[in-house]
């Protein structure tokens, strides 16, 4: 009888942390889903195609167009402008005398 109580206590102790991971606030409302679908339709997505073998690429392309329209710059998004790093100055290797000055403090 004592071993049954230990098993029940251990099982309930393992189940308690699982309840902490439930997320009830993360669900979308019906209105939010409809609004998002309407936005996707406005940028060219057509959910009425039925059995569409290119479904994933179609919706991803529509989501990309929607994000570009909103001006979002997230991971992998298109961005305008340019960036550069480094210097435009051409450098050369240091001479033996320059290396001596650098490492030995000579003149």
N, C-alpha and C positions, 0 to 999 in steps of 0.2 A: 504493500500500500504506500509505503514511503517513497518508493521509486516512481510510482505513478504521479505523485505530487511533485516530485522533482522534474519529471518530464513535462508536466503541464506548466510549471513555473518557467522552465527554460523556453518552451515554445511561446509563451506569452511575452517573455522578455525579448525574444527575437522579432515578434510581430509589432511591438510598440514603435521601434524606429521606422518601420515602413510607413506608418501613418503620418509621420512627420514630413514625408516627401510628397504628399498629395497636394496638388495645386488646384484650388477651385477658382481662383481669380484670373487664370490665364486663358479662359475660354473666350471665344469671340461671340458676340451677339449676332442674331440673324440679320439685323440692320447693318452691322459692320461688314458681314460677308457680302450682302447685296450691294453695298456701296463699293466694295472692292471689285466685285464682278462688273459693275457698271463702268468703273474706271478702266478696267481691262478691255471691255468692249469698245470703249471710246478710242483706244489706241490700236484697235484692229483685231483683237482676239474674238473668235466666233465659237462659243460653246455649243452651238446647235449643229456642229458638223457630225455628231454621232460617233461612230467607231472610227476615230482618227488615229492612224498609226504614228503620226508625228506629234501626238499630244504633248509630250514633255518639252520638245523644242519650241512648239508654238506658244505655249504658255510662258516659257522662260523668255522668249523673244518679246512677248507682250509686256512682261514684267520689266524687262530691260528698257523698253521704250517708255513705259510709265515712269520709271525712275529717272530716265534722262529728261523727261518732260518736267518732272518735279525739281530737277537740278540737284539730285542727290549725288554725292561723291563717296561711295562706300568701297568696299573691297571689290576690285575687278571692274569698277565702273569706268566709264569714259570721262576723261577730264581734259579741259582745255588748258592751253599754256605749254610751257616747256620747263624742263629742269636740267641742271647741269651740275657737275661737281669737278673738283680738281682745279687746275690752273692752266691757262693758255701759254704760260711761259715754258719754253723748252729748256730742260735742265740737262746737264752733262755730269758724268761721274767726277768725283773729286780727284784732284791730282795727289801725288804722293806727299808733296809739301802741305797741301791743305788737310790731308788726313792726319799728318803729324800734328798740325795745329789743333785739330779737333780733339784728338785722343790724348795728346801729351801736353797740351797747353803751350806749345812753343810759338815763337813769333815768326 
